[in-house]
């Protein structure tokens, strides 16, 4: 297994690198700028240039060069504006799904959001365009032939790991440290039974490994 982290410079993606290293899981950090690539390479982290706003052909070339057989999408516009949200969280995500199918890469893991499937919650979120983008990216992923898993974390915090989470009901909310999202992603990567499943999670009182199984 070799994982391409799409959005490795994001907060969850950056933490995920450390978790993958601790488990000796082969990975490559997908990054969108030469400055990021140099900084990561200076720390002996394998990198691959990947620009989600680029053409489908260019993204295909980048993914192929990475040598990955698992795509993990953790990219996001990060509040950079609604235009970039559509380009990255929606169009960029779908382009990577199309590339995966074209290259025969079956395994695809998506970091989505709590309530991405609950329109009644979108207005109150304060980030409705982001929720719409995540919703339709998830819808597209479900319609592919990819071996996907979608994780829907609650509100993200920078708190320390508790190593414990819970499954959320349809209308339940909660928060979760980004590091525990990263740990959950590693559990998903190592567990084939998570294929075609979705997880709505927040901090709780169950071990991550017990919930992600």
Helices and strands as residue ranges (DSSP letters): E 2-6, H 11-22, E 26-31, H 34-42, E 47-49, H 56-66, E 70-73, H 82-85, I 86-92, H 93-103, E 107-111, G 119-121, H 122-125, H 128-142, E 147-153, E 155-157, E 164-167, E 175-177, H 178-189, G 192-194, E 197-203, E 206-207, H 208-211
